[in-house]
Amino acid sequence: MHEFSIAKSIINTLDSIAKDRGIKRLKRIWLDVGLLKAVNCDALSFAFNAIKKSYPAIQQSELIVKEIPIGITCKRCGAKKEIFKPIGICTQCGCTELDITSGNELFIDKIETC
């Protein structure tokens, strides 16, 4: 389950930020996760909550995960869509040449401190 390694990396980043900025406690963390990353958000939240207990600045924080749909633009007709499963074909014209415009995200969007 790669969600544990992702959660550990996020926590290490948050811990570094807290130490570097002298922050005693993080209240909420917003995380954007694109659907193309194939991350199970429930498993990621579970892993985050299990690991955070060892980090004083993060122990009581809340992780808010926002799933980002896959954005595609057709190279032939220019149709733009947000989809929730990869389809590989434009639903407007049937073209298979698509630009992916979103869905690959995996980053901390915002941090709220106390």
Backbone torsions as a table, in degrees:
resi	resn	phi	psi	omega
1	MET	NA	109.8	-177.4
2	HIS	-77.2	-7.3	178.0
3	GLU	-63.0	-32.8	178.1
4	PHE	-66.7	-41.2	179.1
5	SER	-69.3	-33.9	175.9
6	ILE	-66.5	-46.4	179.2
7	ALA	-60.7	-42.4	179.3
8	LYS	-62.6	-42.2	178.7
9	SER	-64.1	-42.3	178.0
10	ILE	-62.3	-45.9	-179.5
11	ILE	-64.4	-40.5	176.9
12	ASN	-61.2	-41.1	177.7
13	THR	-63.9	-47.3	179.5
14	LEU	-62.3	-40.7	178.9
15	ASP	-62.7	-42.5	177.5
16	SER	-63.1	-43.2	178.8
17	ILE	-61.3	-46.8	-179.2
18	ALA	-60.9	-45.0	-179.6
19	LYS	-66.2	-44.9	-178.4
20	ASP	-63.0	-33.1	-175.6
21	ARG	-102.6	2.4	179.6
22	GLY	67.7	30.5	-179.2
23	ILE	-86.6	126.6	-178.3
24	LYS	-81.6	-33.2	-176.0
25	ARG	-150.7	132.3	173.0
26	LEU	-96.5	132.3	-177.2
27	LYS	-92.8	-53.7	-179.5
28	ARG	-136.9	146.1	177.2
29	ILE	-129.0	125.6	176.2
30	TRP	-100.8	128.2	-177.3
31	LEU	-122.9	129.1	174.9
32	ASP	-97.3	128.3	-179.5
33	VAL	-129.8	114.2	177.6
34	GLY	-73.7	144.0	-178.1
35	LEU	-62.2	-25.8	179.3
36	LEU	-71.5	-13.3	177.7
37	LYS	-76.1	-11.5	178.0
38	ALA	53.7	46.0	178.3
39	VAL	-100.7	131.2	173.5
40	ASN	-82.5	108.5	-173.4
41	CYS	-65.5	-33.2	176.5
42	ASP	-66.7	-42.6	178.1
43	ALA	-66.5	-36.8	177.8
44	LEU	-64.8	-44.6	177.8
45	SER	-62.8	-41.7	177.7
46	PHE	-61.0	-47.4	179.9
47	ALA	-62.9	-43.6	178.8
48	PHE	-58.2	-48.1	-178.9
49	ASN	-65.2	-31.9	178.2
50	ALA	-73.4	-40.7	-175.3
51	ILE	-79.1	-35.0	-173.1
52	LYS	-61.4	-20.8	-177.2
53	LYS	-60.1	-22.1	-178.9
54	SER	-90.2	2.7	-175.7
55	TYR	-123.5	106.0	-174.6
56	PRO	-53.0	-41.4	-177.4
57	ALA	-72.5	-16.9	-173.5
58	ILE	-112.8	-14.1	-173.5
59	GLN	-45.9	-43.4	-173.9
60	GLN	-101.6	10.6	-176.3
61	SER	-77.7	157.4	178.0
62	GLU	-112.2	130.6	176.8
63	LEU	-97.0	125.0	177.9
64	ILE	-114.8	113.8	-175.9
65	VAL	-101.6	127.4	176.6
66	LYS	-111.1	119.8	177.6
67	GLU	-83.2	128.3	-178.7
68	ILE	-100.4	122.7	180.0
69	PRO	-68.2	167.2	178.1
70	ILE	-81.8	121.1	176.4
71	GLY	-98.4	131.4	178.9
72	ILE	-130.5	148.5	173.0
73	THR	-130.0	128.2	179.7
74	CYS	-74.8	131.0	178.9
75	LYS	-73.2	-21.1	-178.7
76	ARG	-88.2	-56.3	-172.7
77	CYS	-102.7	-9.8	177.9
78	GLY	80.6	5.6	179.3
79	ALA	-61.6	138.1	178.7
80	LYS	-116.4	133.5	-178.6
81	LYS	-140.9	154.1	166.5
82	GLU	-112.8	125.2	-177.2
83	ILE	-125.1	162.2	-176.9
84	PHE	-113.6	-0.5	174.0
85	LYS	-144.9	136.8	178.2
86	PRO	-61.7	132.2	179.6
87	ILE	-119.8	-27.8	175.4
88	GLY	73.3	11.1	-179.6
89	ILE	-148.2	141.9	177.4
90	CYS	-71.6	127.5	-179.8
91	THR	-76.3	-11.6	179.0
92	GLN	-86.2	-50.2	-172.0
93	CYS	-122.1	-5.6	178.5
94	GLY	84.5	2.5	-180.0
95	CYS	-67.2	144.9	178.3
96	THR	-102.0	2.3	177.9
97	GLU	-95.5	102.0	-175.4
98	LEU	-124.5	144.5	170.1
99	ASP	-97.6	132.8	175.4
100	ILE	-90.9	121.9	-176.0
101	THR	-106.5	-15.5	175.0
102	SER	-160.2	166.9	179.8
103	GLY	116.2	-8.1	178.8
104	ASN	-102.3	9.2	-176.3
105	GLU	-70.7	147.1	168.3
106	LEU	-162.1	88.5	-177.1
107	PHE	-154.0	158.1	174.3
108	ILE	-77.8	118.9	-177.8
109	ASP	-86.0	-42.5	-174.4
110	LYS	-155.4	149.8	177.6
111	ILE	-129.8	130.6	174.8
112	GLU	-109.4	130.7	-179.3
113	THR	-109.8	165.7	176.3
114	CYS	-99.7	NA	NA
